[in-house]
């Protein structure tokens, strides 16, 4: 029974994150403005173990209203993106600090993948709960 609860929690987490990223990505693709940005620096975030962590790029770009924005991205990378690298970003014109790298994988594929994984784990959890499968 404990394994099923853990499976349900993981599936709900994947579903929640996937749905949030899917909505944000869809909104940005529909309403966002694309522009070129420069990776200004990388901010390091420690992971759960001492050897892990991610580097969140801080990008600087000019909006269509000629306002300079410097913003840390929500998704981190390891190894870090090279400082000074030019990237295409997409931002919300109403809230220009809501910005992401314009990447089909990040805005479309990853959210859908997380939702699919969440649904599959949820179905698998129910099958395990009702003893249809005998994996766990």
N, C-alpha and C positions, 0 to 999 in steps of 0.2 A: 504494500500500500504506500510506503514511503517513496519508492521509486516512481510510482505513478504521479504522486504529488509534485515531485521534483520535475518530472517530464511536463506536467501541466504548467508549472511556473516558467520553465524555459520556453515552452511554446507560446505562452501569453506574452512573455518578454519579446520574443522574436516578432510576434504579430504586432505588438504595440509599437516597437521601433520601426518595423517595416511600414506600417500604415502611416506613421508620422512622417517618415522620409518620403513616402509615396505622395502624400498630400503636399508637402513642401516642394518637392521636385516638380509636380504637376503645376503648381501655382507659379513657380519661377519660370517654367517653360512657356506657360500661357501668357503671363503678365510681365515677366522680367525683361530687363535690358541687358544686352551683351556688350562687353567692352574688354579692352586689354588691360591687364594689371601686371605688376611686378612683384615678385616675392621679395618682400622687404627684409624679413628675418624669420626664424623658426623658434617657437616657444616649446620647450620640452615639458612633457607631462609624464610623471612617473607612473609605471604600471603597478599591478598588484605584487609582482615579484621584483627583487632588486635588479634583475637583469633586463627587465622589459620596460618599455615606455614608447611614447609616440611624440613626434614633432608636428606641431600645428603651425602651418604656414601663416604668416601675417602678410596680407597683400595690400598694396596701395594702388588706387585707381582714381580716375576722374569721371564723375557722373555726367549725365547729359545736361545737367544744370551748372556744370563747371565747378563742382565742389569736390575737393580732394577727400577721399575716404581711406583710412588705414584701419583694417579689420582683421582679426584672427579668424581663420576658418574653423568650422565646427569639426571637421574630420581631420584626423592626424595621420601621419605617414611614418614609416620606418623602413629605410633610411629617410632622412629629411630631404625635402625638395631643395634644390640648389638656390641659394640667395642670388638675386639678380635675374632669375629666370622669368621670362615673360609667359604669362598664361592668360587664356580667355576666361573671364568670369561672367556670371550672370547674377544680377542683383535686383531686388525689389525697388522700383522707383519711388514708392511711398515710404520705404524704410531701407535706405541704401546700405545700412550696416548688415542687412540680411543678404549675405553674398555667399556663393559657392563657385567652385571651379566648374566651368561649363563642360561637363563630362556626361556622356550618355550612360555610361556604366553607373556613375554615382547618382544621377538624377532619376534614372528609369530602371535599370536592370537590378541593381543591388536592393532597392526597396521591394521590388516584386519577388526577388529571390528570398528575402527574409519573410515575406508574407507566406510564400509557398512552404518554406521550411516550418514556419509556425503552424500552418494548417496541417501539414503532414504529421508533425509531432503531436498535435492535438488529437488527430484521428488515431494515431498509434497509441496514445495514452488511453483513449476510451476503449480501444480494442484490448489493451492490457488490463484495464480495470474490470472488464467483463469476461476476462479469461478466454478471449477468442484466440489470442496468440500466446506463446509461451517463451518470449525472448528474455524478459527481465526476471 
